[in-house]
Amino acid sequence: MNIIITPNQSPVSDSVREEMVAAGGFGKFYTDNMVIANWSEADGWGDAVLQPYGPLTLDPATAVFHYGQEIFEGMKAYSQPDGGISLFRPEANAARFGRSAARLALPEMPIEFFVQSVEELVKQDRNWVPKNFGESLYLRPFMIATEVGLGVRPSNKAMYLLIATPASAYFDPSKAVTVWISTEYVRAAEGGTGEAKCGGNYAASLIAQKQAALQGCDQVVWLDAKERFWVEEMGGMNLYFVKGSGADATIVTPKLTGTLLPGITRDSILTVAADLGYKVEEVMISIDDWRDGVASGEITEIFACGTAAVVSPIGAAKSAHGTWTTGDGNPGPITAQIRETLLGIQHGTIEDKHGWNKRVC
Ligand SMILES: *Cc1c(COP(=O)(O)O)cnc(C)c1O
């Protein structure tokens, strides 16, 4: 597979782009270019094209509009101290994209091709990568089923797209978020699509997000589908609990059971926390453990993690069972330390011992 580079000949002006990058937020503005590649069962993947960012024209009977056959990824390019740009573990996103594709009966894309498409777009739109620490260019690769027709079957055509948007901190890291633990709705059940990054998981989660907002909470926490007892994830992020404090603290995260999304940030923190000298465990954590842990003071900090927000502290948790507040409700020191360490690695200010950064330009 090749990438044909036909970039935007009328990119936005330097001053307008700089304003858009400085405006921060998440997903407000998109860069000058995007990548598109088409697949068909008969011919496999065609060449990808890097072309001006713009709308698509699709037949209203296109499969994705009706049966939701869609997957996506989320990853970031970070500016480096010498002015260059690096991606963080892009092969891990490529591998997960392949697993999501397999689950949604979409075609798998070669890892090298996925990574190459991301590198080319970042190179082309490098002026859109924010320079400040904690800011980045967020990349959104996705794939949709493009066979035209209302018959319910795996699509024999698919389209891969890649777009990019400058991102500042998704949540304010100095403020703890409050969460609503949903006992009414579930995100994922065994045998379902919980491990895949597909739009359908999000579509089904929005009603609970609405409920959380009505309860005055920022995010939803999901429990397991069977017992509604085991803590799984928060919104589109994985969870971590800090037990104890100082150098003796243990950092635990819900074990991957097949219904949780295996986050690359989650995986990176398992390593970063161990490097910092903490004991790290992947275990089953129940809502009782949460309630009793914060009540006794054994759980000192809770945070969520994911590419978009990196690390986000959690204060109060509300549910049908009551309200539990972690510590004094403010972000804790280990949460901050892990956030700073991970961001430092991503921005090249802390040694990248594990070879996670992939230099693009
Ligand atoms: C993407 C996602 C995460 C976080 O994964 P990262 O690779 O760390 O960005 C966690 N949970 C869900 C449901 C997700 O979609």
The ligand as a MOL file (V3000), in Angstrom:
LIG
                    3D

  0  0  0     0  0            999 V3000
M  V30 BEGIN CTAB
M  V30 COUNTS 15 15 0 0 0
M  V30 BEGIN ATOM
M  V30 1 C -10.0870 4.4910 24.2810 0
M  V30 2 C -10.7080 4.0080 25.5260 0
M  V30 3 C -9.9740 3.9090 26.7310 0
M  V30 4 C -8.5680 4.4120 26.8860 0
M  V30 5 O -7.6460 3.8400 26.0260 0
M  V30 6 P -6.2820 4.5690 25.7080 0
M  V30 7 O -5.5890 3.6490 24.7610 0
M  V30 8 O -5.5530 4.7070 26.9750 0
M  V30 9 O -6.6160 5.8770 25.1080 0
M  V30 10 C -10.6100 3.3720 27.8330 0
M  V30 11 N -11.8910 2.9760 27.7820 0
M  V30 12 C -12.6220 3.0740 26.6520 0
M  V30 13 C -14.0410 2.6170 26.6680 0
M  V30 14 C -12.0640 3.5880 25.4920 0
M  V30 15 O -12.8020 3.6920 24.3800 0
M  V30 END ATOM
M  V30 BEGIN BOND
M  V30 1 1 1 2
M  V30 2 1 2 3
M  V30 3 2 2 14
M  V30 4 1 3 4
M  V30 5 2 3 10
M  V30 6 1 4 5
M  V30 7 1 5 6
M  V30 8 2 6 7
M  V30 9 1 6 8
M  V30 10 1 6 9
M  V30 11 1 10 11
M  V30 12 2 11 12
M  V30 13 1 12 13
M  V30 14 1 12 14
M  V30 15 1 14 15
M  V30 END BOND
M  V30 END CTAB
M  END
